[in-house]
Amino acid sequence: MELAIWSVFLLTSLITTLSPGPNTLLVMVHSAKYGMRAGLLTITANLTSQLIFMTLVVYGFGAILAQTPLLYFAMKTIGALYLIYLGLKMLLNARSSSSVEVNADVVAAPPPSRRRFVEAFLVSSSNPKTVLFLAALLPQFLDPERMLAPQLAVMYLTNAIVILTIHLFYGYAARAVRGRIVSAKIKERIAHVTGLTFISLGAGLMASRSPS
């Protein structure tokens, strides 16, 4: 991949990653509640999903999804329901723990690593619009006369470094802010806003139109 093309891809990756979405929000939630090690595991799950999606798109799955409305609708529905489920779970957890005052410097006992990894992977994979976006974006940086695998490797590693850097920043920021919040009521309100945000994202995905 030529340096000029790579530079444009890097800039595009930076812009898209800086825009907060479900992945960023979940990194912030896990980092704030369970510590940065949990946040890093969430980022790893996101990067795993990104690798799968980018590989599928480079080898043609994006075109298949765009031409198969039923498949798109199924992926969209499952993804939307999962985001709504996560939002409702956050609301219930916030309500059940609202009467318990927790020291902000103590990291809460996290769920098992496998469960958190699967949760983050499903959030990252929940939106079929990501596949369509990659299907529209990646071919602009691919040279069809060269081997696809090395080009995919360069793009994925670039995107992975960008995601890792930015999401770690968001995670550290969320952890730092939570450490300064002493009031249990404020923590409960933040948890409510986070849960409602996931529900809104799920509802927005459900309401989105399928590709024509």
C-alpha positions in Angstrom: 0.0 0.0 0.0 1.4 3.4 -1.0 2.1 5.9 1.7 -0.4 8.5 0.4 -3.2 5.9 0.3 -2.2 4.6 3.8 -2.3 8.2 5.1 -5.8 8.8 3.9 -6.9 5.4 5.4 -5.3 6.4 8.7 -7.1 9.7 8.8 -10.4 8.0 7.9 -9.9 5.5 10.7 -9.1 8.3 13.2 -12.3 10.2 12.3 -14.6 7.2 12.5 -13.0 5.9 15.8 -13.2 9.2 17.5 -17.0 9.2 17.0 -18.4 7.5 20.1 -20.6 4.4 19.5 -21.7 1.2 21.4 -18.1 -0.1 21.4 -16.7 3.0 22.9 -19.5 3.2 25.5 -19.0 -0.4 26.6 -15.2 0.2 27.0 -15.9 3.2 29.2 -18.5 1.2 31.3 -16.2 -1.8 31.8 -13.1 0.4 32.5 -15.0 2.5 35.0 -16.7 -0.4 36.8 -14.0 -3.1 36.7 -10.7 -1.4 36.0 -8.5 -0.9 32.9 -7.7 -4.6 32.5 -11.4 -5.2 31.9 -11.5 -2.3 29.5 -8.5 -3.8 27.6 -10.4 -7.2 27.3 -13.4 -5.3 25.9 -11.1 -3.6 23.3 -9.7 -7.0 22.4 -13.1 -8.4 21.7 -13.9 -5.3 19.5 -10.7 -5.9 17.6 -11.5 -9.5 17.1 -14.9 -8.6 15.6 -13.2 -5.9 13.4 -10.8 -8.5 12.0 -13.6 -10.9 11.1 -15.7 -8.1 9.5 -12.8 -6.6 7.5 -11.8 -10.1 6.3 -15.3 -10.9 5.2 -15.7 -7.6 3.5 -12.5 -7.8 1.6 -13.5 -11.2 0.3 -17.0 -10.2 -0.7 -19.4 -10.7 2.2 -20.4 -7.0 2.2 -21.8 -7.3 -1.3 -23.7 -10.4 -0.4 -25.2 -8.6 2.7 -26.2 -5.6 0.6 -28.0 -7.7 -1.9 -29.8 -9.9 0.7 -32.4 -7.8 2.6 -33.6 -10.8 4.7 -30.1 -11.5 6.0 -29.5 -7.8 6.7 -32.9 -7.7 8.6 -32.1 -10.7 10.7 -28.7 -9.4 11.7 -30.2 -5.9 12.4 -33.0 -7.4 14.5 -30.7 -9.6 16.6 -28.2 -6.8 17.1 -30.8 -4.3 18.1 -32.5 -6.6 20.6 -29.1 -7.4 22.1 -28.3 -3.7 22.6 -31.7 -3.1 24.2 -31.2 -6.1 26.4 -27.8 -4.7 27.6 -29.5 -1.4 28.3 -32.2 -2.9 30.4 -29.7 -5.0 32.3 -27.7 -1.9 33.1 -30.9 -0.1 34.4 -31.8 -3.1 36.6 -28.3 -3.4 38.0 -28.2 0.3 38.7 -31.5 0.1 40.6 -30.5 -3.0 42.6 -27.2 -1.5 43.7 -28.4 2.1 44.3 -28.7 1.5 48.1 -25.1 0.3 48.3 -22.3 2.9 48.8 -19.1 1.7 47.2 -15.7 3.2 47.6 -14.8 4.8 44.2 -11.2 3.5 44.5 -12.2 -0.1 44.9 -12.7 -2.0 41.6 -15.9 -3.9 41.6 -15.7 -7.7 41.2 -16.2 -8.2 37.4 -18.2 -11.0 35.8 -16.1 -13.8 34.3 -13.7 -12.7 31.5 -15.3 -15.0 29.0 -18.7 -13.5 29.6 -17.4 -9.9 29.2 -15.5 -10.9 26.1 -18.6 -12.4 24.5 -20.7 -9.4 25.5 -18.2 -7.0 23.9 -17.8 -9.1 20.8 -21.6 -9.2 20.3 -21.9 -5.5 20.8 -19.2 -4.9 18.2 -20.8 -7.4 15.8 -24.4 -6.2 16.4 -24.7 -3.7 13.6 -24.8 -4.9 10.0 -24.4 -1.3 8.9 -20.8 -1.7 10.0 -20.3 -4.3 7.3 -21.9 -2.1 4.6 -19.8 0.8 5.7 -16.6 -1.3 5.5 -17.8 -2.6 2.1 -18.1 0.9 0.8 -14.9 2.1 2.4 -12.2 -0.6 2.1 -12.4 -1.1 -1.7 -11.3 2.5 -2.2 -7.9 1.6 -0.6 -7.4 -1.8 -2.2 -5.3 -2.4 -5.3 -7.0 -5.4 -7.1 -3.8 -6.1 -9.0 -2.0 -6.9 -5.8 -2.5 -9.7 -3.2 -5.4 -8.9 -0.9 -4.0 -10.5 2.2 -1.0 -8.1 2.8 -3.3 -5.1 2.1 -5.8 -6.4 4.6 -3.1 -6.9 7.1 -1.9 -3.3 6.8 -5.4 -1.8 7.0 -6.3 -4.0 10.0 -3.2 -3.3 12.0 -3.6 0.4 11.3 -7.2 0.4 12.4 -6.4 -1.8 15.4 -3.7 0.6 16.7 -6.1 3.6 16.2 -8.9 1.8 18.1 -6.6 0.6 20.9 -5.2 4.1 21.4 -8.4 6.0 21.4 -10.5 3.5 23.3 -7.8 3.2 26.0 -8.0 7.0 26.3 -11.7 6.9 26.7 -11.4 4.0 29.2 -8.8 5.9 31.3 -11.0 9.0 31.2 -14.1 7.1 32.3 -12.2 5.5 35.1 -10.7 8.8 36.3 -14.1 10.5 36.3 -15.7 7.7 38.2 -12.9 7.9 40.8 -13.8 11.5 41.5 -17.5 10.7 42.0 -18.4 9.9 45.6 -22.2 10.2 45.6 -24.0 6.9 45.0 -27.0 8.9 43.6 -24.8 10.4 40.9 -23.3 7.0 40.0 -26.9 5.6 39.8 -27.9 8.4 37.4 -24.8 7.8 35.2 -25.7 4.1 35.1 -29.3 5.1 34.1 -28.1 7.4 31.3 -25.7 4.6 30.0 -28.5 2.0 30.0 -30.9 4.4 28.3 -28.2 5.2 25.7 -27.8 1.5 24.8 -31.6 1.1 24.6 -31.7 4.2 22.2 -28.9 2.8 20.1 -30.8 -0.5 19.8 -34.1 1.2 19.0 -32.3 3.4 16.4 -30.8 0.3 14.8 -34.1 -1.5 14.7 -35.7 1.5 13.0 -33.0 1.9 10.4 -33.9 1.1 6.8 -32.6 -2.0 5.1 -30.4 -1.5 2.0 -32.4 -1.3 -1.2 
